[in-house]
Amino acid sequence: MNIFKELYKYRELLKTNVKKEVRGRYKNSFLGVLWSFLNPLLQLAVYSIIFGSLLGGGDPTYHIYVCVALIPWTYFSSAIQQADFTVIANR
């Protein structure tokens, strides 16, 4: 419970660092923040097509399983990676 109190205490610093990171990351990008949403969707499409259709996945709900598993995992792994770099860069 202490960690939530600390996060709330430093919420403005956290918000400022997140804004700075998002602006800096997608500054010269053609699609901007849209890349954050487009990358997992394209990954879902590739996994669904290759493993679901071409390799003969027997389960007709395979696409749903991939979606339910891949979106949280992609978000979690990228959030952990970016948090690490953000903390080191903004010490």
MMTF fields as JSON, N, C-alpha, C and O atoms, coordinates in Angstrom:
{
  "mmtfVersion": "1.0.0",
  "mmtfProducer": "UNKNOWN",
  "numBonds": 363,
  "numAtoms": 364,
  "numGroups": 91,
  "numChains": 1,
  "numModels": 1,
  "chainsPerModel": [1],
  "groupsPerChain": [91],
  "chainIdList": ["A"],
  "bondAtomList": [4, 2, 8, 6, 12, 10, 16, 14, 20, 18, 24, 22, 28, 26, 32, 30, 36, 34, 40, 38, 44, 42, 48, 46, 52, 50, 56, 54, 60, 58, 64, 62, 68, 66, 72, 70, 76, 74, 80, 78, 84, 82, 88, 86, 92, 90, 96, 94, 100, 98, 104, 102, 108, 106, 112, 110, 116, 114, 120, 118, 124, 122, 128, 126, 132, 130, 136, 134, 140, 138, 144, 142, 148, 146, 152, 150, 156, 154, 160, 158, 164, 162, 168, 166, 172, 170, 176, 174, 180, 178, 184, 182, 188, 186, 192, 190, 196, 194, 200, 198, 204, 202, 208, 206, 212, 210, 216, 214, 220, 218, 224, 222, 228, 226, 232, 230, 236, 234, 240, 238, 244, 242, 248, 246, 252, 250, 256, 254, 260, 258, 264, 262, 268, 266, 272, 270, 276, 274, 280, 278, 284, 282, 288, 286, 292, 290, 296, 294, 300, 298, 304, 302, 308, 306, 312, 310, 316, 314, 320, 318, 324, 322, 328, 326, 332, 330, 336, 334, 340, 338, 344, 342, 348, 346, 352, 350, 356, 354, 360, 358],
  "bondOrderList": [1, 1, 1, 1, 1, 1, 1, 1, 1, 1, 1, 1, 1, 1, 1, 1, 1, 1, 1, 1, 1, 1, 1, 1, 1, 1, 1, 1, 1, 1, 1, 1, 1, 1, 1, 1, 1, 1, 1, 1, 1, 1, 1, 1, 1, 1, 1, 1, 1, 1, 1, 1, 1, 1, 1, 1, 1, 1, 1, 1, 1, 1, 1, 1, 1, 1, 1, 1, 1, 1, 1, 1, 1, 1, 1, 1, 1, 1, 1, 1, 1, 1, 1, 1, 1, 1, 1, 1, 1, 1],
  "groupList": [{"groupName": "MET", "atomNameList": ["N", "CA", "C", "O"], "elementList": ["N", "C", "C", "O"], "formalChargeList": [0, 0, 0, 0], "bondAtomList": [1, 0, 2, 1, 3, 2], "bondOrderList": [1, 1, 2], "singleLetterCode": "M", "chemCompType": "L-PEPTIDE LINKING"}, {"groupName": "ASN", "atomNameList": ["N", "CA", "C", "O"], "elementList": ["N", "C", "C", "O"], "formalChargeList": [0, 0, 0, 0], "bondAtomList": [1, 0, 2, 1, 3, 2], "bondOrderList": [1, 1, 2], "singleLetterCode": "N", "chemCompType": "L-PEPTIDE LINKING"}, {"groupName": "ILE", "atomNameList": ["N", "CA", "C", "O"], "elementList": ["N", "C", "C", "O"], "formalChargeList": [0, 0, 0, 0], "bondAtomList": [1, 0, 2, 1, 3, 2], "bondOrderList": [1, 1, 2], "singleLetterCode": "I", "chemCompType": "L-PEPTIDE LINKING"}, {"groupName": "PHE", "atomNameList": ["N", "CA", "C", "O"], "elementList": ["N", "C", "C", "O"], "formalChargeList": [0, 0, 0, 0], "bondAtomList": [1, 0, 2, 1, 3, 2], "bondOrderList": [1, 1, 2], "singleLetterCode": "F", "chemCompType": "L-PEPTIDE LINKING"}, {"groupName": "LYS", "atomNameList": ["N", "CA", "C", "O"], "elementList": ["N", "C", "C", "O"], "formalChargeList": [0, 0, 0, 0], "bondAtomList": [1, 0, 2, 1, 3, 2], "bondOrderList": [1, 1, 2], "singleLetterCode": "K", "chemCompType": "L-PEPTIDE LINKING"}, {"groupName": "GLU", "atomNameList": ["N", "CA", "C", "O"], "elementList": ["N", "C", "C", "O"], "formalChargeList": [0, 0, 0, 0], "bondAtomList": [1, 0, 2, 1, 3, 2], "bondOrderList": [1, 1, 2], "singleLetterCode": "E", "chemCompType": "L-PEPTIDE LINKING"}, {"groupName": "LEU", "atomNameList": ["N", "CA", "C", "O"], "elementList": ["N", "C", "C", "O"], "formalChargeList": [0, 0, 0, 0], "bondAtomList": [1, 0, 2, 1, 3, 2], "bondOrderList": [1, 1, 2], "singleLetterCode": "L", "chemCompType": "L-PEPTIDE LINKING"}, {"groupName": "TYR", "atomNameList": ["N", "CA", "C", "O"], "elementList": ["N", "C", "C", "O"], "formalChargeList": [0, 0, 0, 0], "bondAtomList": [1, 0, 2, 1, 3, 2], "bondOrderList": [1, 1, 2], "singleLetterCode": "Y", "chemCompType": "L-PEPTIDE LINKING"}, {"groupName": "ARG", "atomNameList": ["N", "CA", "C", "O"], "elementList": ["N", "C", "C", "O"], "formalChargeList": [0, 0, 0, 0], "bondAtomList": [1, 0, 2, 1, 3, 2], "bondOrderList": [1, 1, 2], "singleLetterCode": "R", "chemCompType": "L-PEPTIDE LINKING"}, {"groupName": "THR", "atomNameList": ["N", "CA", "C", "O"], "elementList": ["N", "C", "C", "O"], "formalChargeList": [0, 0, 0, 0], "bondAtomList": [1, 0, 2, 1, 3, 2], "bondOrderList": [1, 1, 2], "singleLetterCode": "T", "chemCompType": "L-PEPTIDE LINKING"}, {"groupName": "VAL", "atomNameList": ["N", "CA", "C", "O"], "elementList": ["N", "C", "C", "O"], "formalChargeList": [0, 0, 0, 0], "bondAtomList": [1, 0, 2, 1, 3, 2], "bondOrderList": [1, 1, 2], "singleLetterCode": "V", "chemCompType": "L-PEPTIDE LINKING"}, {"groupName": "GLY", "atomNameList": ["N", "CA", "C", "O"], "elementList": ["N", "C", "C", "O"], "formalChargeList": [0, 0, 0, 0], "bondAtomList": [1, 0, 2, 1, 3, 2], "bondOrderList": [1, 1, 2], "singleLetterCode": "G", "chemCompType": "PEPTIDE LINKING"}, {"groupName": "SER", "atomNameList": ["N", "CA", "C", "O"], "elementList": ["N", "C", "C", "O"], "formalChargeList": [0, 0, 0, 0], "bondAtomList": [1, 0, 2, 1, 3, 2], "bondOrderList": [1, 1, 2], "singleLetterCode": "S", "chemCompType": "L-PEPTIDE LINKING"}, {"groupName": "TRP", "atomNameList": ["N", "CA", "C", "O"], "elementList": ["N", "C", "C", "O"], "formalChargeList": [0, 0, 0, 0], "bondAtomList": [1, 0, 2, 1, 3, 2], "bondOrderList": [1, 1, 2], "singleLetterCode": "W", "chemCompType": "L-PEPTIDE LINKING"}, {"groupName": "PRO", "atomNameList": ["N", "CA", "C", "O"], "elementList": ["N", "C", "C", "O"], "formalChargeList": [0, 0, 0, 0], "bondAtomList": [1, 0, 2, 1, 3, 2], "bondOrderList": [1, 1, 2], "singleLetterCode": "P", "chemCompType": "L-PEPTIDE LINKING"}, {"groupName": "GLN", "atomNameList": ["N", "CA", "C", "O"], "elementList": ["N", "C", "C", "O"], "formalChargeList": [0, 0, 0, 0], "bondAtomList": [1, 0, 2, 1, 3, 2], "bondOrderList": [1, 1, 2], "singleLetterCode": "Q", "chemCompType": "L-PEPTIDE LINKING"}, {"groupName": "ALA", "atomNameList": ["N", "CA", "C", "O"], "elementList": ["N", "C", "C", "O"], "formalChargeList": [0, 0, 0, 0], "bondAtomList": [1, 0, 2, 1, 3, 2], "bondOrderList": [1, 1, 2], "singleLetterCode": "A", "chemCompType": "L-PEPTIDE LINKING"}, {"groupName": "ASP", "atomNameList": ["N", "CA", "C", "O"], "elementList": ["N", "C", "C", "O"], "formalChargeList": [0, 0, 0, 0], "bondAtomList": [1, 0, 2, 1, 3, 2], "bondOrderList": [1, 1, 2], "singleLetterCode": "D", "chemCompType": "L-PEPTIDE LINKING"}, {"groupName": "HIS", "atomNameList": ["N", "CA", "C", "O"], "elementList": ["N", "C", "C", "O"], "formalChargeList": [0, 0, 0, 0], "bondAtomList": [1, 0, 2, 1, 3, 2], "bondOrderList": [1, 1, 2], "singleLetterCode": "H", "chemCompType": "L-PEPTIDE LINKING"}, {"groupName": "CYS", "atomNameList": ["N", "CA", "C", "O"], "elementList": ["N", "C", "C", "O"], "formalChargeList": [0, 0, 0, 0], "bondAtomList": [1, 0, 2, 1, 3, 2], "bondOrderList": [1, 1, 2], "singleLetterCode": "C", "chemCompType": "L-PEPTIDE LINKING"}],
  "groupTypeList": [0, 1, 2, 3, 4, 5, 6, 7, 4, 7, 8, 5, 6, 6, 4, 9, 1, 10, 4, 4, 5, 10, 8, 11, 8, 7, 4, 1, 12, 3, 6, 11, 10, 6, 13, 12, 3, 6, 1, 14, 6, 6, 15, 6, 16, 10, 7, 12, 2, 2, 3, 11, 12, 6, 6, 11, 11, 11, 17, 14, 9, 7, 18, 2, 7, 10, 19, 10, 16, 6, 2, 14, 13, 9, 7, 3, 12, 12, 16, 2, 15, 15, 16, 17, 3, 9, 10, 2, 16, 1, 8],
  "groupIdList": [1, 2, 3, 4, 5, 6, 7, 8, 9, 10, 11, 12, 13, 14, 15, 16, 17, 18, 19, 20, 21, 22, 23, 24, 25, 26, 27, 28, 29, 30, 31, 32, 33, 34, 35, 36, 37, 38, 39, 40, 41, 42, 43, 44, 45, 46, 47, 48, 49, 50, 51, 52, 53, 54, 55, 56, 57, 58, 59, 60, 61, 62, 63, 64, 65, 66, 67, 68, 69, 70, 71, 72, 73, 74, 75, 76, 77, 78, 79, 80, 81, 82, 83, 84, 85, 86, 87, 88, 89, 90, 91],
  "secStructList": [7, 2, 2, 2, 2, 2, 2, 2, 2, 6, 2, 2, 2, 2, 2, 2, 2, 2, 2, 2, 2, 2, 2, 2, 2, 6, 6, 6, 7, 1, 1, 6, 6, 2, 2, 2, 2, 2, 2, 2, 2, 2, 2, 2, 2, 2, 2, 0, 0, 0, 0, 0, 0, 0, 6, 6, 7, 7, 7, 6, 6, 2, 2, 2, 2, 2, 2, 2, 2, 2, 2, 2, 2, 2, 2, 2, 2, 2, 2, 2, 2, 2, 2, 2, 2, 2, 2, 2, 2, 6, 7],
  "xCoordList": [0.819, 0.0, 0.872, 0.449, 2.081, 2.994, 3.388, 3.554, 3.537, 3.956, 2.9, 3.241, 1.633, 0.571, 0.555, 0.266, 0.865, 0.958, 2.113, 1.989, 3.235, 4.392, 4.085, 4.446, 3.419, 3.044, 2.097, 2.21, 1.17, 0.242, 0.976, 0.655, 1.935, 2.699, 3.49, 3.605, 4.028, 4.843, 4.102, 4.728, 2.798, 1.995, 2.323, 2.296, 2.629, 2.953, 4.273, 4.39, 5.257, 6.527, 6.327, 6.897, 5.526, 5.234, 4.524, 4.861, 3.547, 2.801, 3.715, 3.624, 4.582, 5.514, 6.478, 6.744, 7.0, 7.928, 7.243, 7.848, 6.004, 5.281, 5.04, 5.255, 4.598, 4.373, 5.659, 5.666, 6.739, 8.034, 8.483, 8.982, 8.302, 8.724, 7.899, 8.454, 6.592, 5.728, 6.038, 6.133, 6.194, 6.525, 7.864, 7.995, 8.861, 10.189, 10.269, 11.016, 9.515, 9.581, 8.964, 9.478, 7.888, 7.168, 7.295, 6.455, 8.322, 8.488, 8.637, 7.941, 9.5, 9.76, 9.108, 9.494, 8.14, 7.473, 6.318, 5.622, 6.118, 5.058, 3.676, 2.8, 3.471, 2.171, 2.052, 0.967, 3.135, 3.093, 2.704, 3.212, 1.802, 1.386, 0.609, 0.455, 0.126, -0.61, 0.233, -0.308, 1.568, 2.445, 2.261, 2.407, 1.943, 1.74, 0.582, 0.598, -0.422, -1.585, -1.447, -1.956, -0.762, -0.626, 0.295, 0.029, 1.369, 2.322, 1.683, 1.841, 0.965, 0.332, -0.753, -0.936, -1.471, -2.51, -1.91, -2.443, -0.813, -0.141, 0.453, 0.44, 0.967, 1.499, 0.389, 0.586, -0.77, -1.93, -2.316, -2.591, -2.334, -2.711, -1.735, -2.15, -0.453, 0.556, 0.434, 0.452, 0.312, 0.176, -1.1, -1.092, -2.177, -3.442, -3.39, -3.886, -2.796, -2.732, -1.766, -2.111, -0.566, 0.449, 0.099, 0.053, -0.15, -0.363, -1.796, -2.034, -2.745, -4.141, -4.587, -5.361, -4.114, -4.604, -3.595, -3.904, -2.407, -1.439, -0.896, -0.672, -0.68, -0.142, -1.231, -0.948, -2.447, -3.548, -3.93, -4.09, -4.076, -4.529, -5.932, -6.83, -6.135, -7.407, -8.493, -9.676, -8.122, -9.091, -9.653, -8.883, -10.962, -11.532, -11.492, -11.668, -11.266, -11.193, -9.748, -9.488, -8.823, -7.41, -7.151, -6.335, -7.832, -7.635, -7.983, -7.326, -9.0, -9.402, -8.351, -8.03, -7.811, -6.766, -5.53, -4.924, -5.164, -3.992, -4.236, -3.349, -5.405, -5.747, -5.729, -5.173, -6.33, -6.414, -5.03, -4.782, -4.145, -2.823, -1.815, -0.999, -1.861, -0.81, -0.931, 0.086, -2.127, -2.287, -1.788, -1.008, -2.195, -1.641, -0.136, 0.58, 0.334, 1.759, 2.58, 3.608, 2.152, 2.861, 2.872, 3.9, 1.717, 1.647, 2.571, 3.328, 2.515, 3.328, 4.818, 5.564, 5.26, 6.69, 7.208, 8.307, 6.443, 6.908, 6.872, 7.732, 5.893, 5.834, 7.017, 7.587, 7.397, 8.543, 9.837, 10.674, 10.004, 11.205, 11.303, 12.359, 10.219, 10.238, 10.405, 11.064, 9.827, 9.983, 11.443, 11.946, 12.101, 13.508, 14.347, 15.151, 14.165, 14.923, 14.57, 15.449, 13.321, 12.885, 13.507, 13.966, 13.522, 14.088, 15.593, 16.116, 16.274, 17.72, 18.014, 18.939, 17.251, 17.503, 17.14, 17.727, 16.185, 15.712, 16.093, 15.348, 17.215, 17.595, 18.037, 18.386],
  "yCoordList": [-1.183, 0.0, 1.259, 2.316, 1.136, 2.272, 2.741, 3.938, 1.794, 2.155, 3.024, 3.908, 2.771, 3.574, 4.99, 5.957, 5.097, 6.417, 7.213, 8.414, 6.538, 7.2, 7.624, 8.724, 6.751, 7.111, 8.302, 9.183, 8.318, 9.443, 10.725, 11.811, 10.592, 11.742, 12.378, 13.601, 11.545, 12.028, 11.942, 11.758, 12.072, 11.921, 12.974, 12.667, 14.2, 15.246, 14.943, 15.146, 14.462, 14.073, 12.919, 12.91, 11.958, 10.817, 11.262, 10.809, 12.144, 12.631, 13.426, 13.285, 14.247, 15.029, 14.123, 14.344, 13.109, 12.184, 11.389, 11.138, 10.991, 10.238, 11.112, 10.668, 12.345, 13.258, 13.508, 13.486, 13.743, 13.993, 12.794, 12.945, 11.614, 10.39, 10.147, 9.784, 10.341, 10.116, 11.134, 10.776, 12.388, 13.412, 13.139, 13.247, 12.784, 12.534, 11.282, 11.232, 10.284, 9.008, 9.103, 8.508, 9.833, 9.89, 11.249, 11.603, 12.009, 13.357, 13.389, 14.159, 12.595, 12.614, 11.448, 11.119, 10.841, 9.697, 10.151, 11.113, 9.467, 9.819, 9.599, 10.453, 8.493, 8.184, 8.575, 8.488, 8.997, 9.469, 8.379, 7.259, 8.719, 7.796, 6.614, 5.591, 6.753, 5.66, 4.384, 3.279, 4.546, 3.376, 2.506, 1.287, 3.11, 2.334, 1.369, 0.296, 1.738, 0.879, -0.001, -1.121, 0.509, -0.224, -1.434, -2.482, -1.305, -2.396, -3.65, -4.72, -3.586, -4.811, -5.359, -6.574, -4.483, -4.966, -5.719, -6.747, -5.215, -5.927, -7.244, -8.244, -7.239, -8.466, -9.503, -10.69, -9.044, -9.936, -10.53, -11.725, -9.696, -10.165, -11.223, -12.246, -10.976, -11.938, -13.261, -14.324, -13.211, -14.443, -15.199, -16.425, -14.473, -15.126, -15.772, -16.883, -15.083, -15.634, -16.81, -17.869, -16.631, -17.685, -18.903, -20.022, -18.694, -19.838, -20.345, -21.529, -19.483, -19.896, -20.497, -21.454, -19.955, -20.403, -21.26, -22.386, -20.741, -21.428, -22.706, -23.686, -22.719, -23.911, -24.863, -25.856, -24.564, -25.484, -25.586, -26.687, -24.457, -24.483, -25.061, -24.573, -26.088, -26.77, -26.031, -26.312, -25.104, -24.412, -23.198, -22.328, -23.116, -21.97, -20.675, -19.593, -20.769, -19.568, -19.155, -18.399, -19.633, -19.325, -17.825, -17.297, -17.141, -15.707, -14.946, -13.963, -15.402, -14.76, -14.999, -14.09, -16.215, -16.518, -15.662, -15.16, -15.5, -14.683, -13.238, -12.594, -12.737, -11.355, -11.14, -10.154, -12.051, -11.927, -12.032, -11.392, -12.802, -12.989, -11.946, -11.473, -11.588, -10.757, -9.286, -8.631, -8.757, -7.332, -7.006, -6.065, -7.731, -7.404, -7.647, -6.888, -8.712, -8.995, -7.911, -7.488, -7.462, -6.408, -5.122, -4.454, -4.781, -3.578, -3.695, -2.769, -4.81, -5.011, -4.951, -4.255, -5.668, -5.705, -4.35, -3.948, -3.644, -2.332, -1.313, -0.435, -1.412, -0.491, -0.693, 0.283, -1.929, -2.204, -1.709, -1.11, -1.953, -1.495, 0.022, 0.582, 0.684, 2.14, 2.77, 3.802, 2.172, 2.705, 2.653, 3.587, 1.59, 1.451, 2.534, 3.196, 2.714, 3.726, 5.135, 5.994, 5.385, 6.704, 7.068, 8.195, 6.13, 6.396, 6.659, 7.568, 5.889, 6.069, 7.391, 8.1, 7.733, 8.962, 10.228, 11.282, 10.144, 11.33, 11.344, 11.88, 10.776, 10.74, 12.078, 12.2],
  "zCoordList": [0.0, 0.0, 0.0, -0.469, 0.526, 0.552, -0.833, -1.07, -1.746, -3.093, -3.791, -4.577, -3.505, -4.108, -3.525, -4.229, -2.247, -1.619, -2.222, -2.461, -2.466, -3.078, -4.515, -4.933, -5.264, -6.63, -6.653, -7.505, -5.715, -5.643, -5.239, -5.723, -4.373, -3.908, -5.054, -5.134, -5.93, -7.049, -8.384, -9.428, -8.359, -9.571, -10.625, -11.817, -10.222, -11.195, -11.907, -13.115, -11.163, -11.765, -12.737, -13.828, -12.34, -13.205, -14.479, -15.573, -14.337, -15.5, -16.448, -17.667, -15.885, -16.699, -17.451, -18.632, -16.778, -17.441, -18.542, -19.585, -18.334, -19.363, -20.584, -21.712, -20.378, -21.509, -22.284, -23.515, -21.559, -22.201, -23.023, -24.138, -22.468, -23.158, -24.421, -25.459, -24.346, -25.512, -26.605, -27.779, -26.228, -27.232, -27.887, -29.106, -27.089, -27.632, -28.476, -29.453, -28.107, -28.832, -30.226, -31.173, -30.353, -31.627, -32.308, -33.136, -31.975, -32.491, -34.013, -34.676, -34.563, -36.005, -36.742, -37.863, -36.12, -36.716, -37.599, -37.274, -38.703, -39.642, -39.03, -39.169, -38.371, -37.785, -36.314, -35.74, -35.707, -34.328, -33.34, -33.402, -32.432, -31.37, -31.937, -31.27, -33.149, -33.786, -33.886, -33.922, -33.932, -33.96, -32.728, -32.807, -31.594, -30.365, -30.489, -29.886, -31.266, -31.457, -32.691, -32.724, -33.697, -34.949, -34.808, -35.398, -34.039, -33.885, -33.29, -33.877, -32.154, -31.641, -32.566, -32.647, -33.261, -34.173, -35.355, -35.773, -35.889, -36.974, -36.484, -37.203, -35.273, -34.686, -34.503, -34.764, -34.054, -33.933, -35.276, -35.382, -36.288, -37.617, -38.127, -38.671, -37.951, -38.415, -37.663, -38.283, -36.347, -35.573, -35.937, -36.052, -36.114, -36.449, -37.82, -38.008, -38.772, -40.136, -40.202, -40.728, -39.673, -39.799, -38.951, -39.463, -37.649, -36.777, -36.812, -36.572, -37.102, -37.121, -38.433, -38.448, -39.523, -40.823, -41.573, -41.963, -41.775, -42.619, -41.992, -42.703, -40.686, -40.045, -39.571, -38.9, -39.912, -39.634, -38.177, -37.65, -37.522, -36.132, -36.071, -36.758, -35.264, -35.216, -34.456, -34.65, -33.605, -32.77, -33.512, -33.918, -33.699, -34.416, -33.603, -34.164, -32.297, -31.467, -31.197, -30.26, -31.989, -31.788, -31.865, -31.109, -32.764, -32.94, -31.655, -31.311, -30.966, -29.709, -28.634, -27.867, -28.571, -27.596, -27.832, -26.886, -29.079, -29.402, -28.988, -28.427, -29.255, -28.913, -27.401, -26.916, -26.671, -25.213, -24.576, -23.554, -25.137, -24.55, -25.022, -24.231, -26.281, -26.857, -26.479, -26.251, -26.408, -26.102, -24.692, -24.548, -23.645, -22.318, -22.211, -21.557, -22.86, -22.777, -23.467, -22.937, -24.622, -25.338, -24.52, -24.411, -23.946, -23.12, -21.911, -21.617, -21.219, -20.017, -20.327, -19.638, -21.353, -21.652, -22.124, -21.742, -22.941, -23.386, -22.255, -22.194, -21.36, -20.222, -19.295, -18.807, -19.044, -18.182, -18.824, -18.149, -20.113, -20.805, -20.823, -20.526, -21.167, -21.236, -19.854, -19.727, -18.831, -17.476, -17.048, -16.424, -17.373, -17.019, -17.697, -17.042, -18.994, -19.724, -19.261, -19.19, -18.95, -18.51, -17.171, -16.981, -16.256, -14.927, -15.052, -14.408, -15.856, -16.015, -16.711, -16.315, -17.732, -18.496, -17.737, -17.981, -16.824, -16.112, -14.633, -13.814, -14.288, -12.876, -12.357, -11.183]
}
